[in-house]
């Protein structure tokens, strides 16, 4: 039996297959690196955006508290407690129109926390108002 030449791939084809595998590996690694970078960028964007929304929310809450304080000061200067104790139904007439347009109900408490008068659609639990 003689020597038969082996019918394997030539060196040229083996080098080509190795180069192709190497290119596939590099392509996969670059894809993974790009994906990881995109995820990090998305996380930074989400964090920055939520921080920006938090700042806006804090500013709006501060502004709302200031407006509530201003309305309370206006109300305190316009309301006479002795008049309200005698006729609590006059509260709606004493409140500023912009206040009535933006709230459902209002209650006036004295310094001890007792209900003097209330107006509006929903009853107010004065135990939780302090």
FENSULJO-V501674 format. One record per backbone hydrogen bond with DSSP energy under -1.0 kcal/mol. CO is the residue of the C=O (numbers start at 1). NH is the residue of the N-H. Records with the same first field share a line. If there is no record, write none. Layout:
CO=NH, NH
This chain:
10=14
11=15
12=16
13=17
14=18
15=19
16=20
17=21
18=22
19=23
20=24
21=25
22=26
23=27
24=28
25=29
26=30
27=31
28=32
29=33
30=34
31=35
32=36
33=37
34=38
35=39
36=40
37=41
38=42
39=43
40=44
41=45
42=46
43=47
44=48
45=49
46=50
47=51
48=52
49=53
50=54
51=55
52=56
53=57
54=58
55=59
56=60
57=61
58=62
59=63
60=64
61=65
62=66
63=67
64=68
65=69
66=70
67=71
68=72
69=73
70=74
71=75
72=76
73=77
74=78
75=79
80=84
81=85
82=86
83=87
87=90
88=91
90=94
91=95
96=100
97=101
104=121
106=119
108=116, 117
110=113
114=110
117=108
119=106
124=126
125=128
